[in-house]
Amino acid sequence: EVENLELYTERDNLVRSMHTALKECAIRGTHLSKCEHDYKIALSKFVLTERAKGTPATLIKDIALGDDEVAGLRLKRDIAKTSYDTAKDAVNVYKLNVRLVESQIEREWGLAKDE
């Protein structure tokens, strides 16, 4: 009986942690979107500037990757993406752990009913 209560408490703690992770995922997703936006704007401006200079179109993308501003914003975007993906993975881990604890609760209640 006490063990069942501990399982319920564990499940409740996992659910709370999952909700916290979901909120964090939303925050990181918003940050990722802003970083993506900033990177795309800088890249577009760079491409337009290079086109105006007469730089061959086939080289512009490669040159843009070496530009300090564009490369820095791309790095921030990539870091934000990794951070967002990590938060999504954390949510999925919590979901899985909640399911495992719920399965254990069901098994224990099933055994208790059979006794």
PERA-V226717 format. One record per residue. RES is the residue in one letter. PHI is phi in degrees with one decimal (NA if undefined). Layout:
BEGIN
res=RES phi=PHI
res=RES phi=PHI
END
This chain:
BEGIN
res=E phi=NA
res=V phi=-64.5
res=E phi=-62.9
res=N phi=-64.1
res=L phi=-63.5
res=E phi=-64.1
res=L phi=-65.9
res=Y phi=-63.8
res=T phi=-63.6
res=E phi=-61.3
res=R phi=-61.4
res=D phi=-61.4
res=N phi=-64.2
res=L phi=-65.1
res=V phi=-64.2
res=R phi=-61.6
res=S phi=-63.5
res=M phi=-64.6
res=H phi=-65.2
res=T phi=-63.1
res=A phi=-64.7
res=L phi=-64.0
res=K phi=-62.6
res=E phi=-63.9
res=C phi=-61.2
res=A phi=-64.5
res=I phi=-62.6
res=R phi=-68.4
res=G phi=-65.1
res=T phi=-64.5
res=H phi=-62.6
res=L phi=-59.2
res=S phi=-60.9
res=K phi=-64.6
res=C phi=-63.7
res=E phi=-61.5
res=H phi=-59.1
res=D phi=-61.4
res=Y phi=-64.4
res=K phi=-64.2
res=I phi=-63.5
res=A phi=-63.1
res=L phi=-63.3
res=S phi=-61.3
res=K phi=-61.8
res=F phi=-62.4
res=V phi=-60.4
res=L phi=-62.0
res=T phi=-62.6
res=E phi=-66.3
res=R phi=-63.3
res=A phi=-65.4
res=K phi=-77.4
res=G phi=92.5
res=T phi=-63.9
res=P phi=-56.7
res=A phi=-57.1
res=T phi=-68.8
res=L phi=-98.6
res=I phi=-58.4
res=K phi=-59.7
res=D phi=-65.6
res=I phi=-65.8
res=A phi=-60.5
res=L phi=-64.9
res=G phi=-96.0
res=D phi=-71.2
res=D phi=-55.9
res=E phi=-66.5
res=V phi=-63.7
res=A phi=-63.1
res=G phi=-63.3
res=L phi=-69.3
res=R phi=-65.3
res=L phi=-60.7
res=K phi=-59.5
res=R phi=-63.0
res=D phi=-64.9
res=I phi=-65.8
res=A phi=-62.8
res=K phi=-65.2
res=T phi=-62.9
res=S phi=-62.8
res=Y phi=-64.7
res=D phi=-61.9
res=T phi=-64.1
res=A phi=-65.4
res=K phi=-62.9
res=D phi=-62.7
res=A phi=-62.3
res=V phi=-59.5
res=N phi=-65.6
res=V phi=-65.2
res=Y phi=-61.8
res=K phi=-57.8
res=L phi=-61.5
res=N phi=-64.8
res=V phi=-62.1
res=R phi=-61.1
res=L phi=-63.4
res=V phi=-67.0
res=E phi=-62.9
res=S phi=-64.3
res=Q phi=-65.6
res=I phi=-60.8
res=E phi=-60.1
res=R phi=-63.0
res=E phi=-68.4
res=W phi=-69.1
res=G phi=-64.1
res=L phi=-67.6
res=A phi=-66.0
res=K phi=-68.4
res=D phi=-75.9
res=E phi=-77.8
END
